[in-house]
Amino acid sequence: MMENASQPPLIELRGISKYFGPVRALENVNLVVNRRQVVGLVGDNGAGKSTLMKILTGAYQPTFGEILLEGRPVHFASPHESRLAGIEMVYQDLALAGNLSIAANIYLGREPIKRQWGLFRFMDEKRIENGSRELLERLKINIPNVKARVENLSGGQRQSVAIARATAFNAKLVIMDEPTAALAVKEVAKVLETVLNLRAHGVAVILISHRMQDVMSVADRIIVLYEGAKVADLERSKTNLDEIVAYIVGSKGSAAQARAVAEG
C-alpha cells in the first residue's frame, strides 16, 4: 500500500548495524514501514531478523544507525519506551497468563482503576470486560466469553488474544514473531485474517515468519535479510515464492547487491 507523499513513513530504520564484539549481526540495514501496511520480514535462521526487531523495540541498542518515528529521530532505551511510542511486539511464546481470563490478559499491567468514597482504589472490572469485548469485536476475533481462562483456549485463540492485547492501547505498529507456528490450518487462517483487520484499522504490522505462504497471503511488501544484510525489498504483487526463496538461501543476493539495496 502506498504512503501519502505528504506524510513521512511511520517507521524508518537508517543504516542499522549491530556488533556483538567481533561478530557482525547486522550491517547497514535500512527499513521503512508505512501506515496501514503489512511488511513480511523473512530470512534463514541467523539472518538478523530478531536482532533488528530487538533494536526497533529497544531491547538492543544499535552500534550504528538511527530510528525515525513519523519522521522524528527517536531513541528507545528499553521495550517500555517503545511501547509508550506505540510499538508492540507479540513474541512466539505469547507471554500470556494461563490462569487469568482473556480480559485480564488484555489489560494485564494496565488495569484501569476506580475509586470508591474517594479513599479506596479498585480495578474497574466492568470496564476491563467491556473494553475487551469491544476490542475483540472490532478485530473480528470470535471469542464469546472474555471471562474464559486463557489456558482453556486453542492455540489460535491464544494467538488472537496476544494480538488483541498488543493493540489495546493505541498501537501504531505491531511486530509478530512466527504467529502461525504450530497452528492448525483453520487457526492459521483466523490469525492472518486478524492481521488484515489490524491493517484495516490503521495499524501497521511487521510479520516475521518462516511460513512463506502466510507472508505471501497478507504482506504488502517483503523484506529479505541474509547474513545480517538486507538483500531484497519486494512488492508482493511483483514477486513470487521462487524469487524470495532464492534471496533467502543466498543464491540471488550478493554482498554488492546487499550494499546497493541498503543504499537505495
KAHU-V388263 format. One record per residue. N is the residue number from 1. RES is the residue in one letter. SS is DSSP state (H for helix, E for strand, C for the rest). OMEGA is omega in whole degrees, -180 to 180 (none if undefined). Layout:
n->N res->RES ss->SS omega->OMEGA
n->N res->RES ss->SS omega->OMEGA
//
This chain:
n->1 res->M ss->C omega->-175
n->2 res->M ss->C omega->178
n->3 res->E ss->C omega->174
n->4 res->N ss->C omega->-175
n->5 res->A ss->C omega->-179
n->6 res->S ss->C omega->-178
n->7 res->Q ss->C omega->173
n->8 res->P ss->C omega->175
n->9 res->P ss->C omega->175
n->10 res->L ss->C omega->180
n->11 res->I ss->E omega->173
n->12 res->E ss->E omega->173
n->13 res->L ss->E omega->-177
n->14 res->R ss->E omega->172
n->15 res->G ss->E omega->-177
n->16 res->I ss->E omega->173
n->17 res->S ss->E omega->179
n->18 res->K ss->E omega->178
n->19 res->Y ss->E omega->172
n->20 res->F ss->E omega->-172
n->21 res->G ss->C omega->-180
n->22 res->P ss->C omega->-176
n->23 res->V ss->E omega->178
n->24 res->R ss->E omega->177
n->25 res->A ss->E omega->179
n->26 res->L ss->E omega->-180
n->27 res->E ss->E omega->170
n->28 res->N ss->E omega->-178
n->29 res->V ss->E omega->173
n->30 res->N ss->E omega->-179
n->31 res->L ss->E omega->179
n->32 res->V ss->E omega->174
n->33 res->V ss->E omega->179
n->34 res->N ss->C omega->177
n->35 res->R ss->C omega->178
n->36 res->R ss->C omega->-178
n->37 res->Q ss->C omega->173
n->38 res->V ss->E omega->-179
n->39 res->V ss->E omega->174
n->40 res->G ss->E omega->177
n->41 res->L ss->E omega->-173
n->42 res->V ss->E omega->-180
n->43 res->G ss->C omega->-179
n->44 res->D ss->C omega->175
n->45 res->N ss->C omega->-180
n->46 res->G ss->C omega->-178
n->47 res->A ss->C omega->178
n->48 res->G ss->C omega->-177
n->49 res->K ss->H omega->-177
n->50 res->S ss->H omega->179
n->51 res->T ss->H omega->-180
n->52 res->L ss->H omega->-180
n->53 res->M ss->H omega->176
n->54 res->K ss->H omega->175
n->55 res->I ss->H omega->-180
n->56 res->L ss->H omega->-178
n->57 res->T ss->C omega->174
n->58 res->G ss->C omega->179
n->59 res->A ss->C omega->174
n->60 res->Y ss->C omega->172
n->61 res->Q ss->C omega->180
n->62 res->P ss->C omega->173
n->63 res->T ss->C omega->175
n->64 res->F ss->E omega->175
n->65 res->G ss->E omega->-178
n->66 res->E ss->E omega->178
n->67 res->I ss->E omega->175
n->68 res->L ss->E omega->176
n->69 res->L ss->E omega->-178
n->70 res->E ss->C omega->175
n->71 res->G ss->C omega->-178
n->72 res->R ss->E omega->176
n->73 res->P ss->E omega->179
n->74 res->V ss->E omega->175
n->75 res->H ss->C omega->179
n->76 res->F ss->C omega->-180
n->77 res->A ss->C omega->-178
n->78 res->S ss->C omega->175
n->79 res->P ss->H omega->178
n->80 res->H ss->H omega->-180
n->81 res->E ss->H omega->179
n->82 res->S ss->H omega->177
n->83 res->R ss->H omega->178
n->84 res->L ss->H omega->180
n->85 res->A ss->C omega->177
n->86 res->G ss->C omega->178
n->87 res->I ss->E omega->-179
n->88 res->E ss->E omega->177
n->89 res->M ss->E omega->175
n->90 res->V ss->E omega->-176
n->91 res->Y ss->C omega->-176
n->92 res->Q ss->C omega->180
n->93 res->D ss->C omega->174
n->94 res->L ss->C omega->178
n->95 res->A ss->C omega->176
n->96 res->L ss->C omega->177
n->97 res->A ss->C omega->-173
n->98 res->G ss->C omega->-177
n->99 res->N ss->C omega->179
n->100 res->L ss->C omega->-180
n->101 res->S ss->E omega->175
n->102 res->I ss->H omega->-179
n->103 res->A ss->H omega->-180
n->104 res->A ss->H omega->178
n->105 res->N ss->H omega->-179
n->106 res->I ss->H omega->-177
n->107 res->Y ss->C omega->-175
n->108 res->L ss->C omega->-179
n->109 res->G ss->C omega->-178
n->110 res->R ss->C omega->-175
n->111 res->E ss->C omega->175
n->112 res->P ss->C omega->-176
n->113 res->I ss->E omega->172
n->114 res->K ss->E omega->180
n->115 res->R ss->E omega->176
n->116 res->Q ss->E omega->-178
n->117 res->W ss->C omega->177
n->118 res->G ss->C omega->-175
n->119 res->L ss->C omega->-171
n->120 res->F ss->E omega->-179
n->121 res->R ss->E omega->180
n->122 res->F ss->E omega->171
n->123 res->M ss->E omega->180
n->124 res->D ss->C omega->-173
n->125 res->E ss->H omega->179
n->126 res->K ss->H omega->178
n->127 res->R ss->H omega->179
n->128 res->I ss->H omega->-179
n->129 res->E ss->H omega->180
n->130 res->N ss->H omega->179
n->131 res->G ss->H omega->179
n->132 res->S ss->H omega->178
n->133 res->R ss->H omega->-179
n->134 res->E ss->H omega->-180
n->135 res->L ss->H omega->180
n->136 res->L ss->H omega->178
n->137 res->E ss->H omega->-179
n->138 res->R ss->H omega->180
n->139 res->L ss->C omega->180
n->140 res->K ss->C omega->176
n->141 res->I ss->C omega->-173
n->142 res->N ss->C omega->172
n->143 res->I ss->C omega->-169
n->144 res->P ss->C omega->-172
n->145 res->N ss->C omega->-178
n->146 res->V ss->C omega->177
n->147 res->K ss->C omega->-179
n->148 res->A ss->C omega->178
n->149 res->R ss->E omega->-179
n->150 res->V ss->H omega->-178
n->151 res->E ss->H omega->180
n->152 res->N ss->H omega->-179
n->153 res->L ss->C omega->173
n->154 res->S ss->C omega->180
n->155 res->G ss->H omega->179
n->156 res->G ss->H omega->178
n->157 res->Q ss->H omega->177
n->158 res->R ss->H omega->178
n->159 res->Q ss->H omega->179
n->160 res->S ss->H omega->177
n->161 res->V ss->H omega->179
n->162 res->A ss->H omega->178
n->163 res->I ss->H omega->179
n->164 res->A ss->H omega->179
n->165 res->R ss->H omega->-178
n->166 res->A ss->H omega->-176
n->167 res->T ss->H omega->-172
n->168 res->A ss->C omega->-173
n->169 res->F ss->C omega->172
n->170 res->N ss->C omega->176
n->171 res->A ss->C omega->175
n->172 res->K ss->C omega->-179
n->173 res->L ss->E omega->175
n->174 res->V ss->E omega->177
n->175 res->I ss->E omega->-178
n->176 res->M ss->E omega->-179
n->177 res->D ss->E omega->179
n->178 res->E ss->C omega->-175
n->179 res->P ss->C omega->-178
n->180 res->T ss->C omega->180
n->181 res->A ss->C omega->174
n->182 res->A ss->C omega->177
n->183 res->L ss->C omega->174
n->184 res->A ss->C omega->-175
n->185 res->V ss->H omega->-178
n->186 res->K ss->H omega->-180
n->187 res->E ss->H omega->176
n->188 res->V ss->H omega->-179
n->189 res->A ss->H omega->-180
n->190 res->K ss->H omega->179
n->191 res->V ss->H omega->179
n->192 res->L ss->H omega->175
n->193 res->E ss->H omega->177
n->194 res->T ss->H omega->176
n->195 res->V ss->H omega->180
n->196 res->L ss->H omega->177
n->197 res->N ss->H omega->175
n->198 res->L ss->H omega->179
n->199 res->R ss->H omega->-180
n->200 res->A ss->H omega->180
n->201 res->H ss->C omega->173
n->202 res->G ss->C omega->-179
n->203 res->V ss->C omega->175
n->204 res->A ss->E omega->-177
n->205 res->V ss->E omega->165
n->206 res->I ss->E omega->-176
n->207 res->L ss->E omega->175
n->208 res->I ss->E omega->-177
n->209 res->S ss->C omega->170
n->210 res->H ss->C omega->180
n->211 res->R ss->C omega->-172
n->212 res->M ss->H omega->179
n->213 res->Q ss->H omega->177
n->214 res->D ss->H omega->179
n->215 res->V ss->H omega->-178
n->216 res->M ss->H omega->-175
n->217 res->S ss->H omega->-175
n->218 res->V ss->H omega->-173
n->219 res->A ss->C omega->171
n->220 res->D ss->C omega->177
n->221 res->R ss->E omega->179
n->222 res->I ss->E omega->179
n->223 res->I ss->E omega->-178
n->224 res->V ss->E omega->172
n->225 res->L ss->E omega->177
n->226 res->Y ss->E omega->180
n->227 res->E ss->C omega->173
n->228 res->G ss->C omega->180
n->229 res->A ss->E omega->174
n->230 res->K ss->E omega->-178
n->231 res->V ss->E omega->179
n->232 res->A ss->E omega->173
n->233 res->D ss->E omega->-166
n->234 res->L ss->E omega->169
n->235 res->E ss->E omega->-177
n->236 res->R ss->H omega->-176
n->237 res->S ss->H omega->-177
n->238 res->K ss->H omega->180
n->239 res->T ss->C omega->179
n->240 res->N ss->C omega->-175
n->241 res->L ss->H omega->-179
n->242 res->D ss->H omega->-180
n->243 res->E ss->H omega->-179
n->244 res->I ss->H omega->179
n->245 res->V ss->H omega->179
n->246 res->A ss->H omega->176
n->247 res->Y ss->H omega->-178
n->248 res->I ss->H omega->-176
n->249 res->V ss->H omega->175
n->250 res->G ss->C omega->-179
n->251 res->S ss->C omega->179
n->252 res->K ss->C omega->180
n->253 res->G ss->C omega->175
n->254 res->S ss->C omega->179
n->255 res->A ss->H omega->-180
n->256 res->A ss->H omega->178
n->257 res->Q ss->H omega->179
n->258 res->A ss->H omega->179
n->259 res->R ss->H omega->179
n->260 res->A ss->H omega->178
n->261 res->V ss->H omega->-178
n->262 res->A ss->H omega->-178
n->263 res->E ss->H omega->-177
n->264 res->G ss->C omega->none
//
